[in-house]
Amino acid sequence: MPAKPTVISLFSGAGGLDYGFEAAGFRTAVAVEMDHDCCETLRANRRWAVIERSIHDVPTWELLHLGGLKPEEASMLIGGPPCQPFSKSGYWASGDSRRLEDPRADTLAAYMRVLEEALPQAFLLENVEGLAFANKQEGLHALLRALEGINRRTGSNYQATFRVVRAVEHGVPQLRERFIMVGSRDGQSFTFPTPTHGPPDDAQLTLLGLERYRTCWDAIGDLAEPEDEDLAPRGKWAELLPSIPEGENYLWHTDRGKGLPLFGWRRRFWCFLLKLAKDQPSWTLQAQPGPATGPFHWASRRLSMRELCRLQTFPDDVVITGKRPAIQKQVGNAVPSLLAEVLGREVRRQFFGQRPRGAIKLLPPVRADVPPPEPTRAVPKKYRSLVGDHEAHPGTGKGYRAARWQEAGA
């Protein structure tokens, strides 16, 4: 085995998984990604072999050849097949999801095809937590059946260990959950790393030997607003944002909040006018946000490219290329690199017998002296006509959108 274990990367995106495995001591031999903006980012930051095509159009022999590998030589196959059929948003938008019937789900089959033909020593597959929803596990069962078939046809012994991992419990300054499946060709089981971080108000934090969650201030508190990026909020609600305290969202302006009753309770999506709090982790970054979709900076503006990267724990030398929507999409779709580093270090130790040297590289520092919350402003006159009694959301599956779907299916 080479000094650095080699990685085949599928659905690489902007490189979130790859940067983490790089920090853990791996080397990406070849990356496959069909999005042009992502490929431009990968090429601008690393000297990896990048194939800019759909994985469905890339035979395994080609990616092995470009990576300088033969079957069974690669150390790892990593990747996060696109997740729309299994996402929470897709599920709740319609009250259900087509899931395996959705043609986008065949990315799982493409991943398994490369696994069977490349036969790496180990693999890591990442996806949304919805892949493991109770009673909605078609994708998970399909993966397990595919592994059984691979083992039967090739004589390998891939055994999968999987769970939903909370990134914030491993030092990522973001409330993000991901489904992770790990397996080894020789049948060795994987033990997931135990959490190293917990909520700061947990009285047992010290007793359990945990550090407090990393916060937004830890991640981006040292960054000034860049002069070369236009970060002003957009849309009809932009001028309302300064009236919402940091750490709050539109619910502040409901009859159960402390602002003015401008909206009905839970009538909007959670990220609507959502603002970061300095002393808390970030909420999940969005890949394709609307103009009123947060999280926004506590200074009532959009987050800069570097701030987005810090919250996703990308290395500081990584620059995301493209225009603002492309940057947001690339970073929002990525896996936090610190989470990948933590997993990569454990994979390297457990499967390859190589204990990584030194401390975790991508963990944000602890920053003391957190400034007080930003002051809020009065609600502008243009929104005061909304003050009044507003109906609260009647409950899951009973809102306006669910009713429309029920009517359409009638």
C-alpha positions in Angstrom: 0.0 0.0 0.0 1.3 3.5 -0.8 2.3 5.9 2.0 -1.0 7.6 1.5 -4.1 5.4 0.9 -5.8 6.2 -2.4 -9.3 7.4 -2.9 -11.7 7.1 -5.8 -14.2 9.9 -5.4 -17.7 9.8 -7.0 -20.3 12.7 -7.0 -17.4 14.8 -5.7 -19.2 18.1 -5.7 -16.9 20.9 -4.5 -14.8 18.4 -2.6 -16.2 18.4 0.9 -15.5 14.7 1.5 -12.2 14.8 -0.4 -10.7 17.7 1.6 -11.6 15.8 4.8 -10.1 12.5 3.7 -7.1 14.5 2.5 -6.7 16.0 6.0 -6.9 12.4 7.4 -4.0 11.3 5.2 -5.6 10.0 2.0 -4.9 11.0 -1.6 -7.7 11.5 -4.1 -6.5 9.6 -7.2 -9.5 10.5 -9.4 -12.8 12.4 -8.9 -16.0 12.1 -11.0 -18.4 15.1 -11.1 -20.8 16.2 -13.8 -21.5 19.8 -12.5 -19.2 22.2 -14.4 -18.9 24.8 -11.6 -17.9 22.1 -9.1 -15.3 20.7 -11.5 -13.9 24.2 -12.0 -13.6 24.5 -8.2 -11.8 21.2 -7.9 -9.4 22.0 -10.7 -8.7 25.5 -9.2 -7.8 24.0 -5.8 -6.2 20.6 -6.2 -4.2 18.7 -8.8 -6.6 15.7 -8.9 -7.6 13.9 -12.0 -11.2 15.2 -12.6 -13.7 13.6 -14.9 -16.4 16.1 -15.8 -19.2 13.7 -16.9 -22.1 11.8 -15.4 -21.0 8.7 -13.6 -23.5 6.8 -15.9 -21.2 7.8 -18.9 -17.9 6.8 -17.2 -16.9 3.2 -17.4 -15.0 2.0 -14.3 -11.9 1.1 -16.4 -11.6 4.7 -17.4 -11.6 6.2 -13.9 -9.2 3.5 -12.7 -6.9 4.3 -15.7 -6.9 8.0 -15.0 -6.3 7.4 -11.3 -3.4 5.1 -12.1 -5.1 2.1 -10.4 -6.1 -1.4 -11.2 -9.1 -3.4 -9.7 -8.6 -4.0 -6.0 -5.8 -1.4 -5.7 -7.8 1.6 -4.5 -7.9 2.0 -0.8 -11.3 3.8 -0.7 -14.3 4.5 -2.7 -16.1 7.6 -1.3 -19.1 9.6 -2.5 -22.5 11.0 -1.8 -25.0 10.1 -4.6 -27.5 13.0 -5.2 -30.1 12.8 -2.5 -33.3 14.4 -3.7 -35.5 11.2 -3.7 -34.6 10.6 -0.1 -34.5 14.2 1.3 -36.8 15.6 4.0 -37.7 18.4 1.7 -38.8 16.1 -1.0 -40.8 14.0 1.4 -42.6 16.8 3.1 -43.3 18.7 -0.1 -45.7 16.0 -1.3 -46.5 14.1 1.9 -44.6 11.2 0.4 -41.8 10.5 -2.0 -41.3 8.3 -5.1 -37.9 7.4 -3.7 -36.7 4.3 -5.6 -39.2 5.0 -8.4 -37.6 8.4 -8.9 -35.1 8.1 -11.8 -32.6 10.2 -9.7 -32.3 7.2 -7.3 -30.2 5.3 -9.9 -27.2 7.1 -8.7 -27.1 4.6 -5.8 -26.9 1.8 -8.4 -24.1 3.7 -10.2 -22.1 3.9 -7.0 -22.5 0.2 -6.4 -21.5 -0.6 -10.0 -18.1 1.1 -9.4 -17.7 -0.6 -6.1 -18.2 -4.0 -7.7 -15.9 -3.3 -10.7 -13.1 -1.4 -8.8 -13.3 -3.5 -5.6 -11.5 -1.0 -3.3 -10.4 -2.2 0.1 -13.1 -0.1 1.8 -15.9 2.3 0.9 -17.8 5.2 2.5 -21.2 6.3 1.1 -22.8 9.5 2.4 -26.4 10.6 1.9 -29.2 12.5 3.6 -30.6 11.2 6.8 -33.9 10.5 5.0 -32.3 7.4 3.5 -32.8 5.7 6.9 -36.3 7.1 7.6 -38.4 4.5 9.6 -40.7 2.7 7.2 -39.1 4.6 4.3 -35.9 2.6 3.9 -36.2 1.4 0.3 -32.9 3.0 -0.6 -31.1 1.5 2.4 -32.5 -2.0 1.7 -31.5 -1.7 -2.0 -27.9 -0.9 -0.9 -27.7 -3.9 1.4 -29.1 -6.2 -1.3 -26.5 -4.7 -3.8 -23.7 -5.5 -1.4 -24.9 -9.1 -1.0 -24.9 -9.4 -4.8 -21.4 -8.0 -5.1 -20.1 -10.4 -2.5 -21.7 -13.3 -4.2 -20.4 -12.5 -7.7 -16.9 -11.4 -6.7 -16.0 -13.4 -3.7 -15.6 -10.3 -1.6 -17.0 -9.8 1.8 -18.2 -6.3 2.1 -20.1 -5.8 5.3 -21.9 -2.5 5.9 -22.1 -0.5 9.1 -24.3 2.6 8.9 -25.9 5.3 11.0 -27.1 8.9 10.9 -24.2 11.1 12.2 -24.7 14.5 13.8 -21.9 16.7 12.5 -22.1 19.1 15.4 -21.1 16.3 17.8 -17.8 16.0 16.1 -16.8 19.7 16.2 -18.6 21.0 13.1 -20.1 24.4 13.8 -23.4 23.4 12.1 -26.5 21.4 13.0 -26.3 19.0 10.1 -27.1 15.3 10.0 -25.9 12.8 7.4 -26.4 9.1 6.7 -23.1 7.4 6.6 -22.4 3.8 5.4 -18.9 2.3 5.7 -17.7 -1.2 4.7 -14.5 -3.2 4.3 -13.8 -5.7 1.6 -12.5 -8.3 4.1 -15.7 -8.2 6.2 -14.2 -6.1 9.0 -16.9 -4.1 10.8 -16.5 -0.4 11.4 -16.9 1.3 14.7 -18.2 4.8 14.4 -16.3 7.4 16.4 -18.0 8.5 19.6 -19.1 12.2 19.9 -16.5 14.6 21.1 -18.7 17.7 21.6 -21.9 18.4 23.4 -24.2 21.3 24.1 -22.7 24.0 26.4 -25.6 23.9 28.8 -25.1 20.1 29.5 -24.1 19.8 33.2 -22.3 16.6 32.4 -20.1 18.0 29.6 -16.9 17.9 31.7 -17.9 14.6 33.4 -18.3 13.0 30.0 -15.1 14.4 28.7 -16.7 16.4 25.9 -15.9 19.8 24.6 -18.7 22.3 24.0 -20.2 22.6 20.5 -18.2 24.8 18.2 -20.2 27.9 17.4 -20.6 30.4 14.6 -18.3 32.8 16.5 -15.6 30.0 16.7 -15.9 29.5 12.9 -16.3 33.0 11.5 -15.8 35.5 14.3 -12.4 36.6 12.9 -13.7 37.3 9.4 -14.6 40.9 8.3 -17.3 41.5 5.7 -15.5 41.3 2.3 -15.6 44.4 0.1 -15.6 42.5 -3.1 -18.9 40.6 -2.5 -22.4 42.0 -2.6 -24.0 40.4 0.4 -27.1 42.7 0.8 -30.3 40.7 1.3 -32.7 40.6 -1.5 -36.5 40.4 -2.0 -39.6 41.8 -0.4 -38.6 40.8 3.1 -35.1 42.2 3.1 -35.8 45.3 5.2 -37.6 43.2 7.8 -34.5 41.2 8.6 -32.8 43.8 10.9 -35.9 43.6 13.2 -35.3 40.0 14.0 -32.8 39.2 16.8 -29.8 36.9 16.1 -30.7 33.3 16.6 -34.3 33.8 15.7 -36.4 33.5 12.6 -39.8 34.8 11.4 -41.5 33.2 14.4 -40.3 36.2 16.3 -43.0 38.1 14.5 -45.9 35.9 15.4 -48.4 36.0 18.3 -46.2 33.5 20.2 -43.0 35.5 19.6 -41.9 38.8 21.1 -42.2 41.0 18.0 -45.2 42.1 16.0 -47.8 39.5 14.9 -47.0 39.7 11.2 -47.2 36.0 10.4 -49.1 32.9 11.5 -47.3 30.4 13.8 -45.4 27.9 11.8 -46.9 29.1 8.5 -43.5 29.6 6.9 -40.6 27.2 6.5 -38.0 27.2 9.3 -35.3 29.0 7.4 -37.5 31.9 6.5 -35.6 35.1 7.8 -33.4 32.8 10.0 -30.3 34.5 11.5 -27.2 33.0 13.0 -26.4 33.5 16.7 -22.8 34.1 17.6 -22.9 31.7 20.6 -24.6 28.8 18.8 -23.8 26.4 15.9 -25.2 27.3 12.5 -28.3 25.7 11.1 -27.9 23.6 8.0 -26.7 25.7 5.1 -29.0 25.7 2.1 -27.9 24.9 -1.4 -30.5 26.8 -3.4 -32.0 29.4 -1.0 -34.7 31.9 -2.0 -34.0 35.5 -1.2 -35.6 35.2 2.3 -34.0 31.9 3.1 -31.4 31.8 5.8 -29.3 31.3 7.7 -28.3 34.9 7.4 -25.3 36.6 9.2 -26.1 38.2 12.5 -25.4 41.5 10.8 -28.5 41.1 8.6 -26.7 40.2 5.4 -25.9 37.1 3.4 -22.9 35.0 4.3 -19.7 35.4 2.3 -18.0 32.7 0.4 -15.4 32.3 3.1 -18.0 32.3 5.9 -19.9 29.5 4.1 -16.7 27.5 3.7 -15.8 28.0 7.4 -19.2 26.8 8.5 -18.7 23.7 6.3 -15.1 23.4 7.7 -13.5 23.5 4.3 -9.7 24.1 4.5 -8.9 27.8 4.3 -6.9 27.4 1.1 -10.0 26.3 -0.8 -11.7 29.0 -2.9 -15.1 28.2 -4.4 -15.3 29.5 -8.0 -18.3 30.8 -9.9 -21.1 33.3 -9.3 -23.0 33.7 -6.1 -25.7 31.1 -6.8 -23.1 28.6 -7.9 -21.0 29.2 -4.8 -24.0 28.7 -2.5 -25.0 25.5 -4.3 -21.6 24.0 -4.2 -21.0 24.7 -0.5 -24.6 24.0 0.6 -24.5 20.5 -1.1 -21.2 19.6 0.4 -20.3 17.3 3.3 -18.6 19.1 6.2 -14.9 18.4 5.6 -14.2 18.1 9.4 -16.8 15.3 9.6 -15.1 13.5 6.7 -11.7 14.0 8.4 -13.0 12.4 11.6 -14.4 9.5 9.7 -11.3 9.2 7.5 -9.0 9.0 10.5 -11.1 6.2 12.0 -11.2 4.3 8.7 -7.5 4.6 8.3 -6.9 3.4 11.9 -9.4 0.5 11.8 -9.1 -0.8 8.3 -5.5 0.1 7.3 -3.7 -0.1 10.7 -2.3 3.4 10.2 -2.8 5.6 13.2 -3.0 9.3 12.0 -0.4 11.5 13.5 -1.2 14.9 15.1 -4.4 16.6 16.1 -7.5 17.0 14.0 -6.7 19.6 11.3 -10.0 21.1 10.4 -11.5 21.7 13.8 -12.3 25.4 14.4 -10.5 27.1 17.3 -12.3 28.1 20.4 -12.7 31.8 20.4 -13.4 33.6 23.7 -14.9 37.0 24.4 -18.1 36.5 22.3 -19.6 39.9 21.6 -23.2 40.6 22.8 -26.0 40.1 20.3 -26.5 42.7 17.7 -29.2 45.3 18.4 -32.4 45.1 16.4 -34.3 47.8 14.6 -37.9 48.7 14.5 -40.2 47.0 12.0 -40.4 49.3 8.9 -43.8 50.9 8.2 -44.2 49.0 4.9 -44.7 45.8 6.9 -47.0 47.1 9.6 -50.1 46.5 7.6 -49.6 42.8 8.2 -50.1 43.2 12.0 -53.2 41.3 13.0 -54.6 37.9 13.9 -53.1 35.1 11.8 -54.1 31.5 11.8 -51.5 29.0 13.2 -50.5 26.0 11.2 -53.0 23.2 11.9 -50.4 20.4 12.1 -48.3 18.1 10.0 -50.1 17.0 6.8 -52.8 19.6 7.2 -51.3 22.8 5.8 -52.0 24.6 2.6 -49.5 22.6 0.5 -50.7 19.2 1.8 -54.3 20.1 1.0 -53.3 21.0 -2.6 -51.5 17.7 -3.0 -54.5 15.8 -1.7 -56.8 17.7 -4.1 -54.4 16.9 -7.0 -54.4 13.2 -6.1 -58.2 13.0 -5.7 
